[in-house]
Amino acid sequence: MESVKRNILLNPGPSTTTDTVKYAQVVPDICPREKEFGNLMKGIRDDLVKIVHGDTEKYTAVLFCGSGTINIDVCLNSLLPEGKKILVINNGAYSSRAVEICQYYGLEHINLAFPVDEIPNLDVIEETLKQNPDIALVHTTHNETGTGILNPIKEIGALVHQYNAVFTVDTTSTYAMRPINIEEDNIDFCMASAQKGLMSFTGLSFVVGNKSIIEKSADYPKRSYYCNLFLQYDFFRKTGEMHFTPPVQTIYATVQALKEYWNEGEQAKWARHTRVFNAINAGLDELGFRQVIKPELRAGLVSSAIYPDDECWNFEKVHDYCYERGFTIYPGKISTANTFRLCALGAIDKGDIDEFFKVFREALKECGVTVPVKYSD
Ligand SMILES: *Cc1c(COP(=O)(O)O)cnc(C)c1O
């Protein structure tokens, strides 16, 4: 097996993959309607439930062909009963995306907005649930990838259940990285896609959730043909296949990625991501960069650094310098400050971050940025 040029992706997904996962895509051509392929998908679906410690009797994984946003679309449009309302707890870009999905489908919703650098206030959430007994579905994001803040999903989930609503959590940027226990964390539905925590490729996304709630949703309004949770679940139940053509090569890669996931182990993998994250923060601190999210609120996977007040700072130039040397850095996603992000996902370790900071420091020097970096206030 020839090794492929290794790039270190510090963007928030897709992530750096192993060569074994890359090569797992190279297989004889196969029609995905063959039994052999169906068996592969069954194995994946069970594994996806087990990653969040779900009981496969109670929880199931429903696969979709698409990037991660398809999961948010599917959950919101499929799990809302007629005449009911969605509550989106929104402190960042990905929950704002959920609000936009509600708008596009014309779903009744409340956009409960909080500052992007603070965790949502539980008293306000409870008051909103109390005042609006027609809320049937509550949605939020676990690790707000736009900033890297960790939301208290277990506490939010407890409130949601106290008020008899269903809780969907966008775990795309924590799943298979930061340990999750679907039942103990009070989650009814979580979601992710293969190119993030699993360190596979784009094209396969999945919703992991409570079977009985999906079955109940059979009678809810059907608002999308391609993106309906019950229809896809029902098709899997009857045939063991995806309703429409699956992302064949990504599924082969994901089978390999799951093997590597179990080999590494949940705790060891989380410890590795933590090592990477700590190295990123240490590197940023040493250079004097400020971050948007206070250390105690960080989810441990995304660092969001604020642009220094230095007229020589030029994100594009720094990016290009690093990119040419195999390191990808990424712009931020908040409107209140100019930021860039460094993320700890993927098949990388502390040594890669040490190498990155050598290159990053050179890039700052090339641009003439003063180190440690300066801020005007
Ligand atoms: C990456 C990500 C998504 C999905 O984004 P796509 O561009 O559709 O893959 C959704 N939610 C969160 C929190 C993410 O980090």
The ligand as an SDF file (V2000), in Angstrom:
LIG
                    3D

 15 15  0  0  0  0  0  0  0  0999 V2000
  -19.9190   19.8310   10.7570 C   0  0  0  0  0  0  0  0  0  0  0  0
  -21.1620   20.0800   11.4940 C   0  0  0  0  0  0  0  0  0  0  0  0
  -22.4100   19.8950   10.8780 C   0  0  0  0  0  0  0  0  0  0  0  0
  -22.5690   19.4680    9.4550 C   0  0  0  0  0  0  0  0  0  0  0  0
  -22.0490   20.3210    8.5170 O   0  0  0  0  0  0  0  0  0  0  0  0
  -21.9560   19.8410    6.9920 P   0  0  0  0  0  0  0  0  0  0  0  0
  -21.2130   20.9550    6.3490 O   0  0  0  0  0  0  0  0  0  0  0  0
  -23.3100   19.6560    6.4830 O   0  0  0  0  0  0  0  0  0  0  0  0
  -21.1920   18.5390    7.0340 O   0  0  0  0  0  0  0  0  0  0  0  0
  -23.5470   20.0620   11.6470 C   0  0  0  0  0  0  0  0  0  0  0  0
  -23.4700   20.4200   12.9320 N   0  0  0  0  0  0  0  0  0  0  0  0
  -22.2980   20.6200   13.5560 C   0  0  0  0  0  0  0  0  0  0  0  0
  -22.3040   20.9910   15.0040 C   0  0  0  0  0  0  0  0  0  0  0  0
  -21.0950   20.4480   12.8680 C   0  0  0  0  0  0  0  0  0  0  0  0
  -19.9270   20.6270   13.4940 O   0  0  0  0  0  0  0  0  0  0  0  0
  1  2  1  0
  2  3  1  0
  2 14  2  0
  3  4  1  0
  3 10  2  0
  4  5  1  0
  5  6  1  0
  6  7  2  0
  6  8  1  0
  6  9  1  0
 10 11  1  0
 11 12  2  0
 12 13  1  0
 12 14  1  0
 14 15  1  0
M  END
$$$$
